[in-house]
Amino acid sequence: TLDIDILFWGDKTICQENLIIPHRKFEHRKFVLEPMREIALNYTVPGTGKTIQDFFNECPDQSRVEKI
């Protein structure tokens, strides 16, 4: 099986029974934020007024992210 999470959909926010965008836990996951910084550093997350860089700076996850 393959599980694919949709993190963002442009500037849209979606809240349905089986789909929430932006993904509700992205800001707690450095493995999501680190690669997002590479491709969309200044992307403003809908409904927050914060950029990916802002969320990265505030992220409580201290895990090391290694590019492979």
Phi and psi in degrees as GROMACS dihedral restraints (atoms count N, CA, C in turn):
[ dihedral_restraints ]
;  ai    aj    ak    al  type     phi  dphi    fc
    3     4     5     6     1  -134.7    20    10
    4     5     6     7     1   127.5    20    10
    6     7     8     9     1  -109.7    20    10
    7     8     9    10     1   117.5    20    10
    9    10    11    12     1  -116.0    20    10
   10    11    12    13     1   122.6    20    10
   12    13    14    15     1   -96.0    20    10
   13    14    15    16     1   133.5    20    10
   15    16    17    18     1   -90.0    20    10
   16    17    18    19     1   111.9    20    10
   18    19    20    21     1   -81.0    20    10
   19    20    21    22     1   -46.5    20    10
   21    22    23    24     1  -142.1    20    10
   22    23    24    25     1   156.3    20    10
   24    25    26    27     1  -138.6    20    10
   25    26    27    28     1    74.1    20    10
   27    28    29    30     1    61.8    20    10
   28    29    30    31     1  -125.7    20    10
   30    31    32    33     1  -104.6    20    10
   31    32    33    34     1    17.7    20    10
   33    34    35    36     1   -89.3    20    10
   34    35    36    37     1   148.7    20    10
   36    37    38    39     1  -120.3    20    10
   37    38    39    40     1   134.9    20    10
   39    40    41    42     1  -131.9    20    10
   40    41    42    43     1   132.5    20    10
   42    43    44    45     1  -136.5    20    10
   43    44    45    46     1    93.7    20    10
   45    46    47    48     1  -122.9    20    10
   46    47    48    49     1   172.1    20    10
   48    49    50    51     1   -54.7    20    10
   49    50    51    52     1   -43.4    20    10
   51    52    53    54     1  -110.4    20    10
   52    53    54    55     1     9.8    20    10
   54    55    56    57     1  -152.2    20    10
   55    56    57    58     1   121.0    20    10
   57    58    59    60     1  -127.2    20    10
   58    59    60    61     1   120.7    20    10
   60    61    62    63     1  -131.5    20    10
   61    62    63    64     1   130.5    20    10
   63    64    65    66     1   -63.1    20    10
   64    65    66    67     1   151.9    20    10
   66    67    68    69     1   -53.7    20    10
   67    68    69    70     1   132.8    20    10
   69    70    71    72     1   -70.9    20    10
   70    71    72    73     1   -12.1    20    10
   72    73    74    75     1  -118.8    20    10
   73    74    75    76     1     8.5    20    10
   75    76    77    78     1   -57.9    20    10
   76    77    78    79     1   -36.6    20    10
   78    79    80    81     1   -71.8    20    10
   79    80    81    82     1    -8.8    20    10
   81    82    83    84     1  -102.5    20    10
   82    83    84    85     1     6.3    20    10
   84    85    86    87     1  -124.4    20    10
   85    86    87    88     1   104.7    20    10
   87    88    89    90     1   -63.5    20    10
   88    89    90    91     1   -30.5    20    10
   90    91    92    93     1   -67.7    20    10
   91    92    93    94     1   -15.3    20    10
   93    94    95    96     1   -91.1    20    10
   94    95    96    97     1   -45.9    20    10
   96    97    98    99     1   -70.3    20    10
   97    98    99   100     1   -37.7    20    10
   99   100   101   102     1   -60.1    20    10
  100   101   102   103     1   -52.5    20    10
  102   103   104   105     1   -68.3    20    10
  103   104   105   106     1   -30.4    20    10
  105   106   107   108     1   -63.4    20    10
  106   107   108   109     1   -34.1    20    10
  108   109   110   111     1   -62.1    20    10
  109   110   111   112     1   -34.2    20    10
  111   112   113   114     1   -68.7    20    10
  112   113   114   115     1   -33.2    20    10
  114   115   116   117     1  -107.0    20    10
  115   116   117   118     1   -18.8    20    10
  117   118   119   120     1  -151.7    20    10
  118   119   120   121     1    53.5    20    10
  120   121   122   123     1   -50.3    20    10
  121   122   123   124     1   -44.0    20    10
  123   124   125   126     1  -101.3    20    10
  124   125   126   127     1    14.3    20    10
  126   127   128   129     1   -62.7    20    10
  127   128   129   130     1   127.4    20    10
  129   130   131   132     1   -92.5    20    10
  130   131   132   133     1   121.0    20    10
  132   133   134   135     1   -71.6    20    10
  133   134   135   136     1   124.8    20    10
  135   136   137   138     1   -52.6    20    10
  136   137   138   139     1   136.9    20    10
  138   139   140   141     1    79.8    20    10
  139   140   141   142     1     0.9    20    10
  141   142   143   144     1  -118.6    20    10
  142   143   144   145     1   -30.0    20    10
  144   145   146   147     1    73.8    20    10
  145   146   147   148     1     7.4    20    10
  147   148   149   150     1  -111.5    20    10
  148   149   150   151     1   149.4    20    10
  150   151   152   153     1   -91.5    20    10
  151   152   153   154     1   168.8    20    10
  153   154   155   156     1   -57.2    20    10
  154   155   156   157     1   -41.1    20    10
  156   157   158   159     1   -60.2    20    10
  157   158   159   160     1   -41.8    20    10
  159   160   161   162     1   -58.8    20    10
  160   161   162   163     1   -47.9    20    10
  162   163   164   165     1   -64.4    20    10
  163   164   165   166     1   -38.2    20    10
  165   166   167   168     1   -61.4    20    10
  166   167   168   169     1   -45.0    20    10
  168   169   170   171     1   -63.3    20    10
  169   170   171   172     1   -29.4    20    10
  171   172   173   174     1   -95.7    20    10
  172   173   174   175     1    -3.7    20    10
  174   175   176   177     1   -65.6    20    10
  175   176   177   178     1   127.5    20    10
  177   178   179   180     1   -77.4    20    10
  178   179   180   181     1   -14.5    20    10
  180   181   182   183     1   -69.5    20    10
  181   182   183   184     1   119.8    20    10
  183   184   185   186     1  -101.8    20    10
  184   185   186   187     1    11.6    20    10
  186   187   188   189     1   -63.1    20    10
  187   188   189   190     1   150.2    20    10
  189   190   191   192     1   -86.7    20    10
  190   191   192   193     1   130.2    20    10
  192   193   194   195     1  -104.6    20    10
  193   194   195   196     1   124.2    20    10
  195   196   197   198     1  -115.8    20    10
  196   197   198   199     1   125.8    20    10
  198   199   200   201     1   -75.2    20    10
  199   200   201   202     1   132.8    20    10
